[in-house]
Structure formats: structure tokens, C-alpha cells
Amino acid sequence: MGIKSFFNGLFGHADNQMPSSLGNGVSKEQNTINLGGNIQHPEQNETSSPKDEQDPAKDDEKGKTTESDAKVSPTSATYNLIILDESGSMSGVRSQTISGCNETLNSIRNTAKDQPEIKQFVSIFCFDTSNSRYIFQDVPIEDTRDLTPEDYCPNSCTPLYDAVGYTVTGLHRLIEKTDSVGVVTIITDGYENASRRWNHHSVVELIDSLKKKGWVFTFIGANIDVEETAKGLGIDSYMKFEQTDEGMSAMFEEERRSRRAYSEKRRYMSRMAGFCALEDDERQELLGAMNKNYFVNGKRRIAPDFIKELGAEGVFVFGSNVLGKHSGGAALYALEHFGAIEGQPEGIQGQSYAIPTDGNTFEELKEAVGHFTDYVVMHPQNIFMLTAIGCGSAGYTPEQIAPLFQQAYSFGNVYIPESFFKYMPQNPNI
């Protein structure tokens, strides 16, 4: 089934209609949705639609979209949707959940300030079987407030499938006529046990369809088999957390670091002529590739001193000479173990990537590192293991070379030598 017919069938049911944007000040009573039973839709709120993103795509009186639905730019906005379990078992980490969400909101605010070219919108949907509701729905990050204890009161059971189906289909309806994408984060500490309108198969179909359109889905869980649950839903990136103060803090810290790295990749792509020149389906495929290896592991992403083996997605990054003669050091090791090609001084070759250092000027080396950075951002599914590029026969020092890799390191999927780390400029992902 194609994605268009899939969503046409999906939205043919009144039960899947979404209310208009409810904004920042909607009351809990107005916004309550009865999941795990019949969905009761709140009356439309008079708050304005999302700034600069919703207005061009208003429906006319017959429900048809106007000509102004035309796409604005290849990366017009990111819609951050957090689907947050509010069932009774989350009561033990209530305060930690509130503070963690507030830190995530602050991180998105900072991203919006640093990267104004990509607008940031936020939805937070809390779900259980008695009081499921949006705290924010499609609100510009600048208009959000911090969560309070009144916003989050764990109770009842876990209608996970209904929550995902209800919120994700609504967000898709809002942005399907634009080049914006959704970044969906599911946080739960239990298995699905109460949905009535959505089942496992329909949620899997929904997620798969939107990943093909460039959306990213992540799953964060506790007290369940997180890997099995996430993979069962078709979600590639997942994280397990412990329901302790330390566990919750570590989880939200990694979530924020990963979200920042994702935003940095999107920002960099938006400035690449090659990315902007791609056809829609090619851009969507590239953005969808960020479903793999989304989570950025640890503050210190350090490559081993001696890289003996790589996973299926690993790439060995080494310094070569301008003639591509891989006759010693890391270059010879790449030739013997990771598919480097004799006579090829630069670029991907097998499971290795060559950066010409020996025989180049420093400016030429910087240009080659720029080529590598472009390759990294266009291949977010790979993990790049960097050797001490340029610090052997080329005669440079880590202090000279390390800062050249700041941009690539900020993407989250590049690991650097220990000797480079202390020379790296301050970076929000470190």
C-alpha cells in the first residue's frame, strides 16, 4: 500500500481527526482525550496556528488546500513530538521526568537560537487511560513554558498504541504539505496494555510510512525489553533507562545531546547545495537515514588506539599521501584490512575513508577535511573511527589537526583519537 492511500484510508475515519493547535494555555479539562476507549475531541481552541509554518497552508471553505501549500525550503521546520507515558508506574520518577522535560525544552530553545534557519515546534503528549492530553501542541519553541507538577500526574494504564497513532497521524496531517519533518520520541516504562483503537500492526505501518518521508522515531524505555519492543515497532534507535535519579538524569542528558546532534546535521545539510538540489524523495531518504545511530553515546567519543575490527556500519578514517600509496602506518592497515585502494588518495574505499595529508599544504588538508565532513553528514547511518590524521609523516600536531574536525565531531557519529580530544573547541554535544 502506498503512503498516500494508507493515509487516505486512515484519515477517512472521524475518530482520527485532530483538533486545531491548542497552544500554550489550554486547560487540562478542555484538552483531555480518552485513550483506551472512545477518543473524545476537545472543542477547537482559538489560539493561532504555528507561526510562519501553518498560515500558508490554511484550508479554504470546501476543505481544499490553497496554492500557497507550495514547499518553502528543503528544511523548513522540525516538529518535536514527545509522547510521554503518564501511567501510574511513572509516579516514582515524577519530579525527575518534569525536570528532564524542562531541560529538553531548554535544549530545543538553545538550538532555535543557534540555528534560526530551521524553526522548532514542540508537542508534549502525556498519556494514560484516564487523562491523556497535550501539554503543548505544535507550539513554536519560543512560546513554550516549563512544565510544573500540575502538568504531570501519573495514573492508570498504558494505551501506548493509541497514543502513538493519535498524535503521529495528527502531526502528519499538519505538515504533510510542507518540507518539515517530525522527530518523535516515545518515553515509557511499561508495555502496551490498554489501547482499543490502534493495534501493533497499524502503528508499525504508520511508523514505516513516515520514516520513508524523512521522519525520525526513537524509543526510550524502562522495565521492559526495550530493544525487542522498539524493533517490533520498526524503530531503529532506542535507549534503556533506570528509574532512579541518576538513571533519569543520564537518560535525558543523552536524549538532549542526541537531539542537538540531529539538529546540527539538519542545519549543515540545509546549507549544502548538493542536498538542496536533491529530489524530494532523495532528501526524504537521506533524512530518514538518521533513524539509524540517532543516539549519541557519551560525552567523550574516543576511537580505540588500535582499531582491530569494525561493525557493519563502521568506517576506518586514515591519512594518506597525495599519490595514494598506502605503504605504511594506518594507510597500510586500511589497505590490508578495510578495503583501501592503492593509488586512491582520497575518499571512501571499502570500509575506509582516506584523507590526503602527506604532500598537501595545510589549506589543502583543510579542504580535504571539509570533503570528509560533507561525506559524514550525508551518511548518518555510519560510524567513523578517526585515526591520528596528519600526525605521522605529514608532520602536523594534534593541536593543529583536531580543530579541523569540530564540525564532523558535532554530528555525533565520529569518534576521535584521545590525543585530539583536549584540543577540540567547546562543543554543545561534548
Secondary structure, DSSP 8 states (H G I E B T S, - for coil): --HHHHHHHHTTSGGG-------SS--TTTTEE-TTS-------------TTTTGGG-B-TTS-B-GGGS---TT-EEEEEEEEE-SGGGGGGHHHHHHHHHHHHHHHHHHHHH-TTSEEEEEEEEE-SS-EEEEEEEEEGGG-----GGG----S---HHHHHHHHHHHHHHHHTTSS-EEEEEEEESS-----SS--HHHHHHHHHHHHTTT-EEEEEESSS-HHHHHHHTT--EEEE--SSHHHHHHHHHHHHHHHHHHHHHHHHHHT-HHHHTS-HHHHHHHHHGGGTT-S---S--B--SS-----TTEEEEEEEETT----SHHHHHHHHHS---TT--SEEETTEEEEEEETS-HHHHHHHHHHHHHHHHT-TT-EEEE--TTSSTT---HHHHGGGGHHHHHTS-EEB-HHHHTTS---TT-
